[in-house]
Amino acid sequence: MSDVARILKEARDQGRLTALDYAEQIFDDFMELHGDRHFADDGAIVGGIARLDSRPVTVIGIQKGKNLQDNLNRNFGQPNPDGYRKALRLMKQAEKFGRPVITFINTAGAYPGVGAEERGQGEAIARNLMDMSDLKVPIIAIIIGEGGSGGALALAVADKVWMLEHTIYAILSPEGFASILWKDGSRATEAAELMKLTAGELYNMDIVDKVIPEHGYFSSEIIAMMKENLIEELDNLSQLPLEELLENRYQRFRKY
């Protein structure tokens, strides 16, 4: 098995820590908030308020399930527009109260169902991209499994984008890429080799800012390292004048 094939398999492993695992283990006093105030509470996106080293923060994540029933409840980590609107509601709340935003991303992509499209899936994602681009608080996004397509990018317009070592981040799934390019989804591994979707490759291309080493899915070292890095990075970002923070974020994405 090639390195890319192994990373692809590990990125999708159901044993990986979820967004809620990170929220509960890195932060203190995490309190989940619910609903988009328009239609529903989407279980595929979770979020709330917490403390990081006594600093109030807003934590948002795309949540996959840990078993079949949980995955059904979470729609296998594929958000509906209600989830993206919930995330944006929480980000706007964070902006109002001056809380930095930290997002954890693990999704194959936004849910492509008829109901999602009827309720404006594309508009919800586009709104997040636009509003995150000038959100007036620091934002850090972390890929913790799969980072698929606009469904991932809707939570990743951030000042800093990090990836765990054995994760992937791409414009679409390798299966989708293979289906478009060769009309054969079974060539997903071959497609993954071409897509440059691993953390190391994206770091070398300056797409992501940090790669966090993994020492096992449930390693306390990952939690400790991530917490330490988040504290340090938020200290740095919080010292920047607002105009410089927003300009740096703008230029970060313009260079692509």
N, C-alpha and C positions, 0 to 999 in steps of 0.2 A: 504494500500500500504506500502510495506517495505521501509526502508531507502534507500537501494540500488536501488530499483525500482524507487523511487522518484528522486534520484540523476541521474540515467540513463535518465529519462525523462527531467530533467532540463538541463543536459549537451547538449541535442539535441534540446533544445527550440530555435526556430527561432528568438526569441526576444533577444537573448544574444548579447552582444557587439561583433563586428567582429574585425579581425586583423587591418583593416583600421581605425576603431573607436579608438582603442588603439593608433595606430600610430599618429593619428591626435590630440588626447586629452592629451597624456602624453608628447609628444615631440614637440619641436618648429621647424618651417620651414621644415616640412617633404616634401620631393620631391620624388615622385615615379619614378622609372626607369623601363624600359621595355625590354623584349626580352632576348633570350638565346644565340644569335649570331650564332645559328645553324639552327633552324627550325621555331620557332614561339614564340609568347608571350602568355604564359599560364595565363589566368585570375584567375585560382585557387590559384596561388601564387603571392603575391604582395611584393614589396620591394623597398627600396630606402634609401636615406641619410637624416639625421635629426640632431637636437641638443638636448641633455639632460643636462639641467643645464649648458649650454654653451659648453658641451663636444660633439664633433662630433661622431656620432654613425651610424651604419648601422642597419636598421630595416627590418625584413623579416617576412612574415606571410602567413598562409594558410587561404584563404578567402572564406567563405560561403556567399551565397546571402541572401538578406533580403526579397525577394519575388520570385515568380516563375520565372519571366524573368531573374532576377539577378542570381538566382541559375542556370538557363540554361547557362547563360554567364560564370558563374564560375564553371561549371561542378559539382555543388553541393559540392564544396570544395574537389574534388578528383583530385589531380594533375596528369598531364601527365609528361613524362620525361622532356619535355621542361621546365616545371615549376621548377623541381629540378635542372636542369642545369642553369636556370636563378638564382636561389637561390645561387648556388655554384659560379657563376660568380660574384655576389655581395659580397659574403664572401671573395673571393680572392681579389677583389678590396679593401675591408675593411682591409685585411691583408697588402696589399701594402701601404696603407696610415695610418696604425696604428689605425684604428677605431674599438672599441668593437662591437660585433654583438649581437643583441637581436632578438629572434624569438618568434612568437606567433602561437600556433598550435591548429587547430580545423579541424579535418578531420576523416571521417570513415575509410580512407585508400587511398592508391594510386589508380588511375583509372586502372581497369583491362581489358580495351578494347583491341581489336586486334591491332589498330594503335599504342597504347602505347607500347604494347609488341614488335611490329615491330621496333619501334624506340629505344628500349633498356631500358624499364622501370627498370628492375632489375639492370642493369649496372649503371643507373643514381643514383639510391638509394644507391647502394654499393659505388659508387664514393664519394657521399656526406659523408657517414659514415667514409670512409677512410680519406678524406681530412679534415673533421671537427676534427678528432681525434688529428691532430697536427697543426691545424690552429693557427698561432702565435699571436693571440689577444684573449682577454677574450670573452667568449660566455655565455649568459644566455638564457635559453629556458623556455617558460611559456605555460602550457596547459590551454587554455581558453574555451574549450568545450569538444569535443572528441579528444582523442589521440589514433588513431587506427593504429596498426601494423607498418610495415616498412615505410609506408607513413608518419607517425608522427615521427618516429625515425630518418628519413632522415634530420630533422631539430632540433633534440634534443640531439645530441652528444655534450653536453655543460659542462662547468665548474659547473654550477648550474642549476638544473631543478626544476621549481616551478609549482604548480597547484592552480587554483582557487578552492574554497571549494567544489563546486557542479559540478565537472568535472570528467572525467574518462580517464584512460590511460591503454592500454592493448595490448596484442600481436595480437588480432583480435577482431572483433565485438562479442558481446554476441550471436547474431543470428548465426554467423559463427561457434562459439564454440559449440552451441547447435546442429547445423546441423552435425558437425563432430562427436560429442560425442554420440548423441541420434538419429541422422537422423531426427531431428524435430526442425526446426528453431523457432517454436512458443514457445519453452521453454527458450527463451532468458533471461527472468527475473531470472529463476532458475539458468541459467548458470552464470549470472552476480554475483549472490550470491557466487558462487564457485570461481570466477576468481580473487577476491581481486583487483578490478580495481578502487576503489574510492580514493580520495586524502588522506583521513585519514588513510586508510589501507596501501597505498603505502608509506606514511610518516613514519608509524610505522615500516615498513620493510626496511627503509632507502633507498628506491628507489628514492624518491624525497626529496629535501632539505628544502622546505618551502611550507606551505599551506596558501593561502591568503583568509581571510574570505570574504564572499559575503553578502552584505546587500541590494540586489536588483540588477537586471541586469544593470540599468542605474545609479547606485549610484555613486555620485561624490567621496564618501569615498573610493571606490575601486580604482579609478583613482589616487587619492592623495596618498593612501597607496602604490600602486604599483610604482608610481614615486619615492617616498621617499626611498623605498626598493631598487630600481634599482640604484639610485644615490649612496647609501651607499655600495651596493655590488660591483659596478664597481670601486669605490674608493679602496675597499679592494683588489679586483682581480688585479687592475692595479699596485699595490705596490709589487706584487710578482715577483721575477725574472722569466724570461721566462722559464727556465728549470724546475723550481718548478711548474709553472702554468701547463705546459704540462704533467709533471709527475703526478700531482694530478688528472688531467683529465683522464689520462690513468688508474690510479689505481681506480678511481671512477667506471669505467665500467668493469674493470677486476674482481672486487669483486663479480659481479653477477654470 
